[in-house]
Amino acid sequence: MPDTRIIYGFHAVHSRLRQSAASVKELYVDSARDDRRTQELLKTAETHGARVMRVDEKRLDGLTHHARHQGVAARIEVARLPTHIEDVLDTLEEPPLLLILDGVTDPHNLGACLRVADAMGVHAVLAPKDRAVGINATVSKVASGAAETVPYIAVTNLARSMRELKDRGIWLVGTDERAEQDLFGIRLRGPLAWVLGAEGEGMRRLTREHCDELVRIPMLGTVESLNVSVSAGICLSEARRQRQLPAADPAKPL
């Protein structure tokens, strides 16, 4: 039988119904709710032929382990995404664009990073199996569907995986507020992996040492740091922006 898991919250469930209704095995809706948002969800479920079960709040609390489910949850079939980075890289028709996360243990941060990765066309997100949150129901809710579209590759040895990416010609660029190089002063058009650490602690020493280059995000205001998902959005969008520029004279900077 295929693996299943619970997702919850209006946004996550609605997104799943629109993107892959066939994967929604059961939809659980609070029997006490009959507001407009609930009616819209039920209408969408009916349109896609999803099985709906009206249950009490206690049942929903049990399914979601007392998370903020908003009165709606769904049991979904887990998407069969690649679990090895080689399976991703071997099928690409454009230079790889990857996101490596080191030390992200907050599910809200990971969910937001996956959402950004989906928006920017990232081919895969890599993270260590330990010292990382992994995919769970909270991550899926925050990611709003992106946890089922962006391959999340959990690796046993992050440093070794980074070396293997280098061997395949992928340039590893890490963010570091102490770096001399500015984000907007480097070339980001080729095979690329952005390497980010969690806010506060940042990357581990060994992870930093395996980066080909370190850059800082210019901070022009009063705040001293950015959430990892915000940093990811800035870095990935700059990479995408550069890829869309016309071919430049190699003798001239961007």
N, C-alpha and C positions, 0 to 999 in steps of 0.2 A: 504493500500500500504506500502511496505517496506520503511524504511528511507534511504535517499541517501545523499551523500555529495560530494564535489569537492576535488580531489587531483590534484597535478600538479608537473611538473618537470619530466625529462626523467627517472630518476632512480626510482622514486615512481610509475610512471605509468607503466613502463616496468615490475617492480617487481609484480605489481598487475595483469598484464596480464598473467605472468608466473604462479603465485600462484593460482589465482582465476579468470580466464577469464570470467566466467559466471556472476560474480558480476559487471563487467564493462558494464554499461548501454549505455553510449555514450562516444566516444573518440573525443576530439576536438584538431585539429592540425592547426597551422598557415598556411594559404594558400600560404604565401610568402616563406615558408621554403621548400627546396628540397635537403638538404644536406644529407650526408651518414647516420648520426644518425637518421634523420627523416625517411629516407627510411627504415632503419632497424626496426624502431618502427612500421611503416605501414605494413611491411611484417609480423611482429609478430602479429599485430592486425588481419590481413587477415587470418593467420594460425589458430587463435583462434575464428574466426567468429565475431569479435567485430565490432560494428557499428561505422564508422568513419565519422566525419563531418569536412570539411575544412572550417575554419572561419578566419576572419581577426583579427589582433592583438587587436583591440578595444574590440571585443567580448571576447577574452581571458582575457583581463585586467578586464573586468566587472565580469566575472565568478570567478576570483581569487582575486578580490579586489586589483588589481594592485600589486600583488606579483611577484616575479621573476619566472615566469612560464616556461621560456625557449621555448615558442611556443607550449606547449602541456599541456593539462589538461584532466581530465576524471571525469565523474559523476559515482560514484560507489554505490552499495548497501552496507549499513553498516552491517558488520558482526554481527551476533547474539552471542556475547561473554557473559559469565556470568557477572551479575551485582552485585552479592552478594558473599562475600568471602566464605560463607558456601557452595555455589554451587560448588566452586572450590575444597575446601578441602575434601568434601564428596566423590569425585570421584578419588582421587589420589591413586596410587599404590606404591608410594615411599614417603619418608619424605618430607614435604613441603619445598620449597625454595621460599621465598617471598622477595619483595623489597618494602620498605615503604619510600616514598619521602615526606618530610615536607618543605614547603616553596619554591618549585620549580615553579617559575612563568615565566621562559623563555621557549618558545615553542621549541627552538633549543635544550636546555638542556633536556627537557622531551623526545623529539624525539630520541635523542642519548641514553638516559637511556632505552627507550623501545627497541631500537636496540640491546643494550648490554644484556638486559633481555632475549630477544628472543634467542640470541646466547648462553647464559649460561643456557637455559632451566628453567628460572624462571616461576613459575606457575601463578603468578599474581603480579601486581603492585598496591599498595594502596596509596592513597593521599587524603588529605582533599578536600571537595568541595569548600571551600573558601581558599584564599591565595594560589591558585594553578592555573595553566594555563588550564588544561583539554585538551581533544583531539580536535584539529582543523586541518585545511588544512596544516599549516606549520609543525605541529607535525608529521602528516602523511608523508609529504615529507621527513623530516629528518629521520624518522624511517624506511623508505624504505620497507614498508610492515609490519613491526612489530606492528604497531598500530592496525592491523587487526588480529593478531595472539596471542598477549599477553593480557589477560584480564586486563583492567584498572578499578579498583574499587574506585570510589569516595565516601568517607564516610563523614557523617555529623559531627561526633565527633571522631577525630583520637585517642585521649587518650582512649576513651571507646573501640574502635575497637582493640587497642593494648592489653587492659586488656582481651578482649574476645579471642584473639590469645593465650595469656598466659594460659588461662583456658583450651585451647586445647593442651597444652604441647609444644607450639612453643616458642623457645628461641629467645629473641629480642636483637640483638647486634647493637649498634649504633657506629658511627665513631665520634671521638672527638680528635682534635690535642693535647689536654692537658691530654689525658688519659695516665695512667701509663702502662697499658697492651698493648702489641705489637700484631698487626694483626696475625703475624706468630707464636704466642705463645699460641693460644687458639684452642680448639677443636670445629670443625664446621661441624660435620657429621650428627647430628640429625636434627629434625624439626627446621627450622631456618628462621628468617626474619631479613634482614639487614635494618637498619634505617639510612637514610642519609638526611641531610639538604642541602639547597642551599649554593653555595660558598659565603663566606663573612659572612652572618648572621648565617648560620648553623641551627641546630634544635632549636625549641622553648623550653623553660624551661620545660614545662609539658611533652613534647615529650621525652626529655632527661631523665626525672625522671622515665618514664615508661619503659626505657630500662633495661634489666637484666644485661647487661654488656656494657661497653664503651671501645673501642680500638682505637688506632691511627695507621695510615698507616706510616711506616717508610719513612722518607724523607732524602735521602742521598745526594741530590744535593743542589742547591742554591735557588730553588723556595720554597715558603712558603706554598702554597696551591695548590689543584688540582680541576679541574672542577668536578662537581658532577657525570657526566657520566663516567669520567675516574676513579674516586673513586669507583663507582659502579662496573666497570669492574674488578678492582683489587680485591675487596672484594668477588664478586661472583665467580670469577675464582679460588680464594683460597678455597672457599667452595666446588666447584666442584672437585678441585684437591684432597682434603681430602676425599671426598666421594669415590673416585676411588682407594684409598689406601687399601691394605689388612687389615683385622681386626687386631687391635693392642692389645697388652696386656693392660688391663685396669689399671694395676699398673704402667705402664710406660707412659710418655708423648709422644705426636706425634713426 
